[in-house]
């Protein structure tokens, strides 16, 4: 039986992404089933869950990279179920995968230009400046080859490249994977919230569950391919069972709040 929804009631913004009764998998096997989630305009929504719960498969289903068995996906009033990635870009959906997210042999600026492949020359130049404004560090290394970037710099570039087409919704798959604790904290607590503040909706899949809930407006807990719990980020974070799942009961009792910031 799914855990009941969070007690705290919060009016969410107008829906941008509506996913209903979604079932996704590979070949003949489903990995996630009966998924119903939503993302509002300029809202940060986190999807957390144990390893193997189907979080990344859910994103692959939303972006045409996994087989859709049932359900529908509606983006800003359009049915985009099982739509190819290139068509989704034109509809306003951007996706930053966990790996293979930049072109290693190209410079930072060349990567950004590749991200703006649907734009004319003037619009590309304008968007590059917008990306540099959001991520000032990228401007300082505009001629550096992407393969020479650190993990955090590379992830900034990956997000910047996708933002070149001004997506309405950005899907982030495990953006802190492989990053140091300091870089992961900077990404989650500064860069991602800045994106939302700029008006971009974000659907975040993240293994650092407690950190994700701290910045999320709303969250879903995925277990064995099903949504077992949902609620505001704050209300989910306040539940002792969430801390037990992701920290262990003893660790949750022993770690002070400050220590949990870097968990």
Secondary structure, DSSP 8 states (H G I E B T S, - for coil): ------S-------EEEEEEEEEEEETTEEEEEEEEEEEETT-EEEEE-STTSSHHHHHHHHTTSSEEEEEEEEETTEE-TT--HHHHHHHTEEEE-SSS-S-TTSBHHHHHHHHTTTS-HHHHHHHHHHHHHH-HHHHHTTTSBGGGS-HHHHHHHHHHHHHTT--SEEEEESTTTT--HHHHHHIIIIIHHHHHHTT-EEEEE-S-HHHHHHH-SEEEEEETTEEEEEEEHHHHHT-HHHHHHHH-HHHHHHS-HHHHTT-
